[in-house]
Amino acid sequence: MTTATPSLLLSLLGIGFDNLFCVCCSLQYIVRGGRNFFPLLPEAFKGVKQIGVIRWCSLVQSQAKNLKDSLLEAKSNIIVKIGLRKGSKSFEEALATGFTEESGTLGDIYETVLGRYLVLPFISDSA
């Protein structure tokens, strides 16, 4: 039996050591690129009309905006909608970053979850 070392796996995958980072004493691998796969997004999300994202923090903000931008670049008309408590600080922050009720990209948590084809619940580490 042959055991593959991380460096062998990285080289087989074409991932160089410049994509290897130490974060909190743990090795993390970053895969760069992939924009050439954007045209495949509509097929990957076939049948999905809206993606509901529940919660708001810096990580979720980045993930939601990245997903929204990637789908737009892929010429997909899938809507990424943020679900938060109306009137909350997070709701205001989401508004400030371009998600709006008028465009259908921001709404109440329950409204976002009901009738959505795909829901991404982001849970706090402390939960």
N, CA, C and O atoms as a GROMACS GRO file, in nm:
protein
  508
    1MET      N    1   0.084  -0.117   0.000
    1MET     CA    2   0.000   0.000   0.000
    1MET      C    3   0.089   0.124   0.000
    1MET      O    4   0.186   0.131   0.076
    2THR      N    5   0.058   0.220  -0.086
    2THR     CA    6   0.134   0.344  -0.094
    2THR      C    7   0.058   0.454  -0.023
    2THR      O    8  -0.063   0.470  -0.041
    3THR      N    9   0.130   0.529   0.058
    3THR     CA   10   0.068   0.641   0.127
    3THR      C   11   0.106   0.769   0.056
    3THR      O   12   0.224   0.796   0.034
    4ALA      N   13   0.008   0.848   0.020
    4ALA     CA   14   0.034   0.975  -0.049
    4ALA      C   15   0.061   1.084   0.054
    4ALA      O   16  -0.016   1.103   0.148
    5THR      N   17   0.169   1.154   0.035
    5THR     CA   18   0.202   1.265   0.124
    5THR      C   19   0.128   1.389   0.077
    5THR      O   20   0.089   1.397  -0.039
    6PRO      N   21   0.108   1.487   0.166
    6PRO     CA   22   0.042   1.610   0.123
    6PRO      C   23   0.111   1.677   0.005
    6PRO      O   24   0.044   1.730  -0.083
    7SER      N   25   0.246   1.676   0.002
    7SER     CA   26   0.317   1.740  -0.109
    7SER      C   27   0.292   1.667  -0.240
    7SER      O   28   0.282   1.730  -0.345
    8LEU      N   29   0.282   1.532  -0.235
    8LEU     CA   30   0.253   1.455  -0.355
    8LEU      C   31   0.111   1.486  -0.403
    8LEU      O   32   0.089   1.508  -0.522
    9LEU      N   33   0.017   1.488  -0.311
    9LEU     CA   34  -0.121   1.520  -0.348
    9LEU      C   35  -0.131   1.659  -0.409
    9LEU      O   36  -0.200   1.679  -0.508
   10LEU      N   37  -0.062   1.754  -0.348
   10LEU     CA   38  -0.064   1.891  -0.401
   10LEU      C   39  -0.009   1.897  -0.542
   10LEU      O   40  -0.067   1.962  -0.629
   11SER      N   41   0.102   1.827  -0.565
   11SER     CA   42   0.162   1.831  -0.698
   11SER      C   43   0.072   1.760  -0.800
   11SER      O   44   0.062   1.805  -0.914
   12LEU      N   45   0.007   1.650  -0.760
   12LEU     CA   46  -0.084   1.581  -0.850
   12LEU      C   47  -0.203   1.669  -0.887
   12LEU      O   48  -0.253   1.665  -1.000
   13LEU      N   49  -0.248   1.750  -0.791
   13LEU     CA   50  -0.361   1.839  -0.815
   13LEU      C   51  -0.318   1.970  -0.881
   13LEU      O   52  -0.401   2.052  -0.918
   14GLY      N   53  -0.188   1.987  -0.895
   14GLY     CA   54  -0.137   2.110  -0.955
   14GLY      C   55  -0.141   2.228  -0.861
   14GLY      O   56  -0.143   2.343  -0.904
   15ILE      N   57  -0.141   2.200  -0.731
   15ILE     CA   58  -0.146   2.306  -0.630
   15ILE      C   59  -0.005   2.327  -0.578
   15ILE      O   60   0.054   2.236  -0.520
   16GLY      N   61   0.048   2.446  -0.597
   16GLY     CA   62   0.183   2.475  -0.551
   16GLY      C   63   0.185   2.512  -0.404
   16GLY      O   64   0.081   2.536  -0.343
   17PHE      N   65   0.305   2.516  -0.348
   17PHE     CA   66   0.318   2.549  -0.207
   17PHE      C   67   0.286   2.695  -0.177
   17PHE      O   68   0.270   2.733  -0.061
   18ASP      N   69   0.276   2.778  -0.282
   18ASP     CA   70   0.233   2.916  -0.258
   18ASP      C   71   0.086   2.921  -0.219
   18ASP      O   72   0.036   3.025  -0.176
   19ASN      N   73   0.016   2.809  -0.233
   19ASN     CA   74  -0.125   2.798  -0.196
   19ASN      C   75  -0.144   2.729  -0.062
   19ASN      O   76  -0.255   2.692  -0.026
   20LEU      N   77  -0.035   2.712   0.013
   20LEU     CA   78  -0.037   2.645   0.142
   20LEU      C   79  -0.014   2.748   0.250
   20LEU      O   80   0.086   2.820   0.248
   21PHE      N   81  -0.106   2.757   0.346
   21PHE     CA   82  -0.100   2.857   0.451
   21PHE      C   83  -0.116   2.791   0.587
   21PHE      O   84  -0.184   2.689   0.600
   22CYS      N   85  -0.053   2.849   0.686
   22CYS     CA   86  -0.070   2.803   0.823
   22CYS      C   87  -0.164   2.900   0.894
   22CYS      O   88  -0.132   3.019   0.909
   23VAL      N   89  -0.279   2.851   0.938
   23VAL     CA   90  -0.377   2.932   1.007
   23VAL      C   91  -0.407   2.864   1.141
   23VAL      O   92  -0.457   2.752   1.145
   24CYS      N   93  -0.376   2.933   1.249
   24CYS     CA   94  -0.398   2.878   1.384
   24CYS      C   95  -0.339   2.737   1.398
   24CYS      O   96  -0.404   2.645   1.447
   25CYS      N   97  -0.215   2.723   1.355
   25CYS     CA   98  -0.142   2.596   1.365
   25CYS      C   99  -0.204   2.483   1.283
   25CYS      O  100  -0.184   2.365   1.313
   26SER      N  101  -0.277   2.518   1.180
   26SER     CA  102  -0.340   2.419   1.093
   26SER      C  103  -0.308   2.456   0.949
   26SER      O  104  -0.323   2.572   0.910
   27LEU      N  105  -0.265   2.359   0.868
   27LEU     CA  106  -0.236   2.386   0.729
   27LEU      C  107  -0.365   2.397   0.649
   27LEU      O  108  -0.452   2.312   0.658
   28GLN      N  109  -0.375   2.502   0.572
   28GLN     CA  110  -0.492   2.526   0.488
   28GLN      C  111  -0.446   2.538   0.343
   28GLN      O  112  -0.344   2.602   0.315
   29TYR      N  113  -0.519   2.478   0.252
   29TYR     CA  114  -0.487   2.482   0.111
   29TYR      C  115  -0.588   2.572   0.040
   29TYR      O  116  -0.709   2.557   0.057
   30ILE      N  117  -0.538   2.662  -0.040
   30ILE     CA  118  -0.623   2.752  -0.117
   30ILE      C  119  -0.614   2.710  -0.263
   30ILE      O  120  -0.505   2.700  -0.318
   31VAL      N  121  -0.727   2.686  -0.326
   31VAL     CA  122  -0.729   2.654  -0.468
   31VAL      C  123  -0.764   2.782  -0.542
   31VAL      O  124  -0.872   2.839  -0.525
   32ARG      N  125  -0.672   2.827  -0.624
   32ARG     CA  126  -0.692   2.952  -0.698
   32ARG      C  127  -0.749   2.921  -0.836
   32ARG      O  128  -0.731   2.813  -0.891
   33GLY      N  129  -0.819   3.019  -0.889
   33GLY     CA  130  -0.873   3.003  -1.023
   33GLY      C  131  -1.012   2.945  -1.020
   33GLY      O  132  -1.083   2.954  -0.919
   34GLY      N  133  -1.051   2.887  -1.128
   34GLY     CA  134  -1.182   2.825  -1.137
   34GLY      C  135  -1.285   2.908  -1.211
   34GLY      O  136  -1.398   2.864  -1.231
   35ARG      N  137  -1.246   3.031  -1.253
   35ARG     CA  138  -1.342   3.115  -1.325
   35ARG      C  139  -1.387   3.048  -1.455
   35ARG      O  140  -1.496   3.077  -1.505
   36ASN      N  141  -1.304   2.961  -1.508
   36ASN     CA  142  -1.341   2.891  -1.631
   36ASN      C  143  -1.459   2.795  -1.608
   36ASN      O  144  -1.519   2.747  -1.705
   37PHE      N  145  -1.492   2.767  -1.481
   37PHE     CA  146  -1.605   2.680  -1.451
   37PHE      C  147  -1.736   2.758  -1.433
   37PHE      O  148  -1.842   2.696  -1.418
   38PHE      N  149  -1.732   2.891  -1.434
   38PHE     CA  150  -1.853   2.971  -1.414
   38PHE      C  151  -1.966   2.934  -1.509
   38PHE      O  152  -2.081   2.929  -1.466
   39PRO      N  153  -1.937   2.906  -1.637
   39PRO     CA  154  -2.047   2.868  -1.726
   39PRO      C  155  -2.122   2.742  -1.682
   39PRO      O  156  -2.234   2.717  -1.728
   40LEU      N  157  -2.061   2.662  -1.594
   40LEU     CA  158  -2.126   2.540  -1.547
   40LEU      C  159  -2.221   2.564  -1.430
   40LEU      O  160  -2.298   2.475  -1.393
   41LEU      N  161  -2.218   2.685  -1.371
   41LEU     CA  162  -2.302   2.714  -1.255
   41LEU      C  163  -2.451   2.694  -1.282
   41LEU      O  164  -2.520   2.633  -1.200
   42PRO      N  165  -2.505   2.744  -1.394
   42PRO     CA  166  -2.649   2.722  -1.417
   42PRO      C  167  -2.687   2.574  -1.419
   42PRO      O  168  -2.793   2.537  -1.370
   43GLU      N  169  -2.601   2.490  -1.475
   43GLU     CA  170  -2.629   2.346  -1.476
   43GLU      C  171  -2.616   2.287  -1.336
   43GLU      O  172  -2.694   2.199  -1.298
   44ALA      N  173  -2.518   2.335  -1.259
   44ALA     CA  174  -2.498   2.285  -1.122
   44ALA      C  175  -2.618   2.318  -1.033
   44ALA      O  176  -2.653   2.242  -0.944
   45PHE      N  177  -2.681   2.433  -1.059
   45PHE     CA  178  -2.797   2.477  -0.980
   45PHE      C  179  -2.927   2.459  -1.059
   45PHE      O  180  -3.023   2.532  -1.036
   46LYS      N  181  -2.930   2.365  -1.150
   46LYS     CA  182  -3.048   2.342  -1.233
   46LYS      C  183  -3.173   2.324  -1.146
   46LYS      O  184  -3.172   2.245  -1.052
   47GLY      N  185  -3.277   2.397  -1.178
   47GLY     CA  186  -3.402   2.388  -1.104
   47GLY      C  187  -3.410   2.483  -0.985
   47GLY      O  188  -3.517   2.501  -0.928
   48VAL      N  189  -3.298   2.544  -0.949
   48VAL     CA  190  -3.295   2.638  -0.836
   48VAL      C  191  -3.326   2.778  -0.889
   48VAL      O  192  -3.259   2.828  -0.979
   49LYS      N  193  -3.427   2.841  -0.831
   49LYS     CA  194  -3.464   2.977  -0.871
   49LYS      C  195  -3.407   3.081  -0.775
   49LYS      O  196  -3.371   3.191  -0.816
   50GLN      N  197  -3.400   3.044  -0.647
   50GLN     CA  198  -3.348   3.135  -0.546
   50GLN      C  199  -3.266   3.059  -0.443
   50GLN      O  200  -3.296   2.944  -0.410
   51ILE      N  201  -3.163   3.125  -0.393
   51ILE     CA  202  -3.082   3.069  -0.286
   51ILE      C  203  -3.098   3.160  -0.165
   51ILE      O  204  -3.063   3.278  -0.171
   52GLY      N  205  -3.150   3.107  -0.056
   52GLY     CA  206  -3.168   3.184   0.066
   52GLY      C  207  -3.046   3.170   0.155
   52GLY      O  208  -3.001   3.058   0.182
   53VAL      N  209  -2.992   3.282   0.201
   53VAL     CA  210  -2.877   3.283   0.291
   53VAL      C  211  -2.924   3.337   0.425
   53VAL      O  212  -2.973   3.450   0.433
   54ILE      N  213  -2.909   3.258   0.530
   54ILE     CA  214  -2.957   3.297   0.662
   54ILE      C  215  -2.838   3.333   0.750
   54ILE      O  216  -2.746   3.253   0.766
   55ARG      N  217  -2.840   3.451   0.807
   55ARG     CA  218  -2.740   3.507   0.898
   55ARG      C  219  -2.658   3.613   0.826
   55ARG      O  220  -2.658   3.619   0.703
   56TRP      N  221  -2.589   3.697   0.903
   56TRP     CA  222  -2.506   3.802   0.846
   56TRP      C  223  -2.386   3.826   0.936
   56TRP      O  224  -2.401   3.854   1.055
   57CYS      N  225  -2.269   3.817   0.880
   57CYS     CA  226  -2.143   3.851   0.946
   57CYS      C  227  -2.044   3.872   0.832
   57CYS      O  228  -2.081   3.858   0.715
   58SER      N  229  -1.921   3.904   0.862
   58SER     CA  230  -1.826   3.932   0.755
   58SER      C  231  -1.807   3.812   0.663
   58SER      O  232  -1.796   3.828   0.541
   59LEU      N  233  -1.802   3.691   0.718
   59LEU     CA  234  -1.785   3.572   0.636
   59LEU      C  235  -1.907   3.551   0.545
   59LEU      O  236  -1.892   3.527   0.425
   60VAL      N  237  -2.026   3.561   0.602
   60VAL     CA  238  -2.147   3.540   0.524
   60VAL      C  239  -2.160   3.649   0.417
   60VAL      O  240  -2.199   3.621   0.304
   61GLN      N  241  -2.128   3.772   0.454
   61GLN     CA  242  -2.133   3.882   0.358
   61GLN      C  243  -2.045   3.850   0.237
   61GLN      O  244  -2.089   3.865   0.123
   62SER      N  245  -1.924   3.805   0.262
   62SER     CA  246  -1.832   3.771   0.152
   62SER      C  247  -1.884   3.654   0.071
   62SER      O  248  -1.881   3.658  -0.052
   63GLN      N  249  -1.932   3.550   0.138
   63GLN     CA  250  -1.983   3.432   0.068
   63GLN      C  251  -2.104   3.467  -0.019
   63GLN      O  252  -2.112   3.425  -0.135
   64ALA      N  253  -2.198   3.542   0.037
   64ALA     CA  254  -2.320   3.577  -0.036
   64ALA      C  255  -2.290   3.666  -0.156
   64ALA      O  256  -2.343   3.645  -0.265
   65LYS      N  257  -2.205   3.766  -0.135
   65LYS     CA  258  -2.170   3.855  -0.246
   65LYS      C  259  -2.093   3.780  -0.355
   65LYS      O  260  -2.114   3.804  -0.474
   66ASN      N  261  -2.004   3.690  -0.314
   66ASN     CA  262  -1.929   3.611  -0.410
   66ASN      C  263  -2.022   3.522  -0.492
   66ASN      O  264  -2.010   3.513  -0.614
   67LEU      N  265  -2.115   3.455  -0.424
   67LEU     CA  266  -2.211   3.370  -0.493
   67LEU      C  267  -2.298   3.452  -0.588
   67LEU      O  268  -2.319   3.413  -0.702
   68LYS      N  269  -2.347   3.565  -0.540
   68LYS     CA  270  -2.431   3.653  -0.622
   68LYS      C  271  -2.354   3.700  -0.747
   68LYS      O  272  -2.406   3.693  -0.858
   69ASP      N  273  -2.230   3.747  -0.728
   69ASP     CA  274  -2.149   3.795  -0.840
   69ASP      C  275  -2.114   3.683  -0.937
   69ASP      O  276  -2.115   3.704  -1.058
   70SER      N  277  -2.083   3.564  -0.884
   70SER     CA  278  -2.049   3.450  -0.969
   70SER      C  279  -2.167   3.409  -1.055
   70SER      O  280  -2.151   3.380  -1.174
   71LEU      N  281  -2.287   3.408  -0.996
   71LEU     CA  282  -2.406   3.372  -1.072
   71LEU      C  283  -2.438   3.476  -1.179
   71LEU      O  284  -2.480   3.441  -1.289
   72LEU      N  285  -2.417   3.603  -1.146
   72LEU     CA  286  -2.437   3.709  -1.246
   72LEU      C  287  -2.340   3.695  -1.362
   72LEU      O  288  -2.378   3.708  -1.478
   73GLU      N  289  -2.213   3.668  -1.330
   73GLU     CA  290  -2.112   3.651  -1.434
   73GLU      C  291  -2.143   3.530  -1.522
   73GLU      O  292  -2.112   3.530  -1.641
   74ALA      N  293  -2.204   3.428  -1.463
   74ALA     CA  294  -2.242   3.308  -1.538
   74ALA      C  295  -2.372   3.328  -1.615
   74ALA      O  296  -2.423   3.235  -1.678
   75LYS      N  297  -2.425   3.451  -1.610
   75LYS     CA  298  -2.551   3.486  -1.677
   75LYS      C  299  -2.668   3.402  -1.628
   75LYS      O  300  -2.758   3.366  -1.704
   76SER      N  301  -2.665   3.370  -1.498
   76SER     CA  302  -2.774   3.296  -1.435
   76SER      C  303  -2.870   3.397  -1.374
   76SER      O  304  -2.828   3.501  -1.325
   77ASN      N  305  -2.998   3.366  -1.377
   77ASN     CA  306  -3.096   3.455  -1.314
   77ASN      C  307  -3.141   3.402  -1.178
   77ASN      O  308  -3.250   3.435  -1.132
   78ILE      N  309  -3.056   3.320  -1.114
   78ILE     CA  310  -3.084   3.275  -0.978
   78ILE      C  311  -3.062   3.392  -0.884
   78ILE      O  312  -2.961   3.463  -0.893
   79ILE      N  313  -3.157   3.412  -0.793
   79ILE     CA  314  -3.148   3.522  -0.696
   79ILE      C  315  -3.089   3.470  -0.566
   79ILE      O  316  -3.132   3.368  -0.513
   80VAL      N  317  -2.990   3.542  -0.514
   80VAL     CA  318  -2.934   3.514  -0.382
   80VAL      C  319  -3.002   3.610  -0.286
   80VAL      O  320  -2.985   3.732  -0.297
   81LYS      N  321  -3.080   3.556  -0.191
   81LYS     CA  322  -3.157   3.638  -0.099
   81LYS      C  323  -3.111   3.618   0.044
   81LYS      O  324  -3.099   3.505   0.090
   82ILE      N  325  -3.085   3.728   0.114
   82ILE     CA  326  -3.041   3.726   0.252
   82ILE      C  327  -3.165   3.731   0.342
   82ILE      O  328  -3.253   3.815   0.322
   83GLY      N  329  -3.172   3.641   0.440
   83GLY     CA  330  -3.284   3.638   0.534
   83GLY      C  331  -3.238   3.681   0.673
   83GLY      O  332  -3.155   3.615   0.735
   84LEU      N  333  -3.293   3.793   0.722
   84LEU     CA  334  -3.257   3.849   0.853
   84LEU      C  335  -3.381   3.904   0.922
   84LEU      O  336  -3.486   3.920   0.860
   85ARG      N  337  -3.367   3.935   1.053
   85ARG     CA  338  -3.478   4.000   1.124
   85ARG      C  339  -3.487   4.145   1.076
   85ARG      O  340  -3.388   4.219   1.080
   86LYS      N  341  -3.604   4.183   1.031
   86LYS     CA  342  -3.623   4.322   0.987
   86LYS      C  343  -3.600   4.416   1.104
   86LYS      O  344  -3.643   4.390   1.216
   87GLY      N  345  -3.533   4.526   1.075
   87GLY     CA  346  -3.504   4.625   1.178
   87GLY      C  347  -3.377   4.597   1.256
   87GLY      O  348  -3.336   4.680   1.338
   88SER      N  349  -3.315   4.483   1.233
   88SER     CA  350  -3.192   4.450   1.307
   88SER      C  351  -3.073   4.525   1.248
   88SER      O  352  -3.080   4.576   1.136
   89LYS      N  353  -2.966   4.532   1.324
   89LYS     CA  354  -2.843   4.596   1.277
   89LYS      C  355  -2.791   4.524   1.152
   89LYS      O  356  -2.743   4.588   1.058
   90SER      N  357  -2.801   4.392   1.152
   90SER     CA  358  -2.756   4.314   1.037
   90SER      C  359  -2.836   4.346   0.911
   90SER      O  360  -2.781   4.350   0.801
   91PHE      N  361  -2.966   4.368   0.928
   91PHE     CA  362  -3.053   4.402   0.814
   91PHE      C  363  -3.004   4.532   0.752
   91PHE      O  364  -2.996   4.544   0.629
   92GLU      N  365  -2.972   4.629   0.836
   92GLU     CA  366  -2.921   4.758   0.788
   92GLU      C  367  -2.786   4.743   0.718
   92GLU      O  368  -2.759   4.808   0.617
   93GLU      N  369  -2.699   4.656   0.773
   93GLU     CA  370  -2.568   4.632   0.711
   93GLU      C  371  -2.584   4.567   0.574
   93GLU      O  372  -2.512   4.602   0.480
   94ALA      N  373  -2.677   4.474   0.562
   94ALA     CA  374  -2.702   4.408   0.433
   94ALA      C  375  -2.754   4.509   0.331
   94ALA      O  376  -2.717   4.506   0.213
   95LEU      N  377  -2.841   4.600   0.377
   95LEU     CA  378  -2.889   4.707   0.290
   95LEU      C  379  -2.774   4.792   0.239
   95LEU      O  380  -2.769   4.829   0.121
   96ALA      N  381  -2.681   4.823   0.328
   96ALA     CA  382  -2.567   4.910   0.294
   96ALA      C  383  -2.473   4.845   0.193
   96ALA      O  384  -2.398   4.915   0.125
   97THR      N  385  -2.476   4.712   0.182
   97THR     CA  386  -2.388   4.644   0.086
   97THR      C  387  -2.456   4.611  -0.046
   97THR      O  388  -2.396   4.547  -0.132
   98GLY      N  389  -2.581   4.656  -0.063
   98GLY     CA  390  -2.646   4.640  -0.192
   98GLY      C  391  -2.756   4.537  -0.201
   98GLY      O  392  -2.818   4.522  -0.307
   99PHE      N  393  -2.784   4.465  -0.094
   99PHE     CA  394  -2.898   4.372  -0.094
   99PHE      C  395  -3.021   4.454  -0.056
   99PHE      O  396  -3.018   4.528   0.041
  100THR      N  397  -3.131   4.442  -0.132
  100THR     CA  398  -3.249   4.523  -0.106
  100THR      C  399  -3.377   4.440  -0.114
  100THR      O  400  -3.383   4.337  -0.182
  101GLU      N  401  -3.479   4.488  -0.042
  101GLU     CA  402  -3.610   4.422  -0.050
  101GLU      C  403  -3.671   4.442  -0.188
  101GLU      O  404  -3.736   4.353  -0.242
  102GLU      N  405  -3.649   4.560  -0.245
  102GLU     CA  406  -3.706   4.592  -0.376
  102GLU      C  407  -3.655   4.497  -0.486
  102GLU      O  408  -3.731   4.459  -0.576
  103SER      N  409  -3.528   4.460  -0.477
  103SER     CA  410  -3.472   4.370  -0.579
  103SER      C  411  -3.496   4.223  -0.546
  103SER      O  412  -3.463   4.135  -0.626
  104GLY      N  413  -3.556   4.196  -0.429
  104GLY     CA  414  -3.582   4.059  -0.388
  104GLY      C  415  -3.461   3.988  -0.332
  104GLY      O  416  -3.461   3.865  -0.321
  105THR      N  417  -3.356   4.064  -0.297
  105THR     CA  418  -3.234   4.003  -0.246
  105THR      C  419  -3.219   4.015  -0.095
  105THR      O  420  -3.117   3.975  -0.040
  106LEU      N  421  -3.319   4.071  -0.028
  106LEU     CA  422  -3.316   4.087   0.117
  106LEU      C  423  -3.458   4.077   0.172
  106LEU      O  424  -3.551   4.135   0.116
  107GLY      N  425  -3.473   4.002   0.280
  107GLY     CA  426  -3.605   3.988   0.339
  107GLY      C  427  -3.599   3.926   0.476
  107GLY      O  428  -3.492   3.900   0.530
  108ASP      N  429  -3.716   3.904   0.532
  108ASP     CA  430  -3.731   3.842   0.663
  108ASP      C  431  -3.683   3.696   0.656
  108ASP      O  432  -3.690   3.632   0.551
  109ILE      N  433  -3.635   3.645   0.769
  109ILE     CA  434  -3.583   3.508   0.775
  109ILE      C  435  -3.687   3.408   0.726
  109ILE      O  436  -3.658   3.327   0.637
  110TYR      N  437  -3.808   3.412   0.782
  110TYR     CA  438  -3.910   3.313   0.749
  110TYR      C  439  -3.954   3.325   0.604
  110TYR      O  440  -3.976   3.225   0.536
  111GLU      N  441  -3.966   3.447   0.557
  111GLU     CA  442  -4.003   3.473   0.417
  111GLU      C  443  -3.895   3.416   0.324
  111GLU      O  444  -3.927   3.363   0.217
  112THR      N  445  -3.770   3.427   0.364
  112THR     CA  446  -3.660   3.379   0.281
  112THR      C  447  -3.656   3.226   0.278
  112THR      O  448  -3.629   3.166   0.174
  113VAL      N  449  -3.683   3.163   0.392
  113VAL     CA  450  -3.678   3.017   0.400
  113VAL      C  451  -3.795   2.953   0.327
  113VAL      O  452  -3.777   2.854   0.256
  114LEU      N  453  -3.915   3.009   0.344
  114LEU     CA  454  -4.034   2.950   0.280
  114LEU      C  455  -4.030   2.968   0.130
  114LEU      O  456  -4.010   3.079   0.079
  115GLY      N  457  -4.048   2.861   0.060
  115GLY     CA  458  -4.056   2.868  -0.085
  115GLY      C  459  -3.923   2.879  -0.156
  115GLY      O  460  -3.921   2.896  -0.278
  116ARG      N  461  -3.812   2.870  -0.086
  116ARG     CA  462  -3.683   2.876  -0.151
  116ARG      C  463  -3.641   2.736  -0.193
  116ARG      O  464  -3.675   2.637  -0.128
  117TYR      N  465  -3.567   2.729  -0.298
  117TYR     CA  466  -3.523   2.600  -0.348
  117TYR      C  467  -3.398   2.551  -0.277
  117TYR      O  468  -3.375   2.431  -0.266
  118LEU      N  469  -3.317   2.644  -0.228
  118LEU     CA  470  -3.193   2.609  -0.159
  118LEU      C  471  -3.170   2.711  -0.050
  118LEU      O  472  -3.174   2.831  -0.075
  119VAL      N  473  -3.144   2.664   0.072
  119VAL     CA  474  -3.120   2.755   0.186
  119VAL      C  475  -2.984   2.722   0.245
  119VAL      O  476  -2.953   2.606   0.273
  120LEU      N  477  -2.902   2.826   0.265
  120LEU     CA  478  -2.771   2.810   0.327
  120LEU      C  479  -2.775   2.873   0.466
  120LEU      O  480  -2.761   2.994   0.479
  121PRO      N  481  -2.795   2.790   0.570
  121PRO     CA  482  -2.796   2.847   0.706
  121PRO      C  483  -2.654   2.855   0.761
  121PRO      O  484  -2.588   2.752   0.775
  122PHE      N  485  -2.607   2.973   0.790
  122PHE     CA  486  -2.474   2.991   0.849
  122PHE      C  487  -2.493   2.999   0.999
  122PHE      O  488  -2.562   3.089   1.048
  123ILE      N  489  -2.432   2.907   1.074
  123ILE     CA  490  -2.448   2.899   1.218
  123ILE      C  491  -2.321   2.948   1.285
  123ILE      O  492  -2.210   2.916   1.242
  124SER      N  493  -2.336   3.025   1.390
  124SER     CA  494  -2.223   3.076   1.466
  124SER      C  495  -2.146   2.962   1.530
  124SER      O  496  -2.205   2.863   1.573
  125ASP      N  497  -2.013   2.976   1.538
  125ASP     CA  498  -1.930   2.875   1.604
  125ASP      C  499  -1.969   2.858   1.750
  125ASP      O  500  -1.954   2.750   1.806
  126SER      N  501  -2.018   2.963   1.813
  126SER     CA  502  -2.052   2.958   1.955
  126SER      C  503  -2.188   2.896   1.981
  126SER      O  504  -2.227   2.877   2.096
  127ALA      N  505  -2.262   2.866   1.873
  127ALA     CA  506  -2.397   2.810   1.890
  127ALA      C  507  -2.394   2.668   1.939
  127ALA      O  508  -2.499   2.608   1.959
   0.00000   0.00000   0.00000
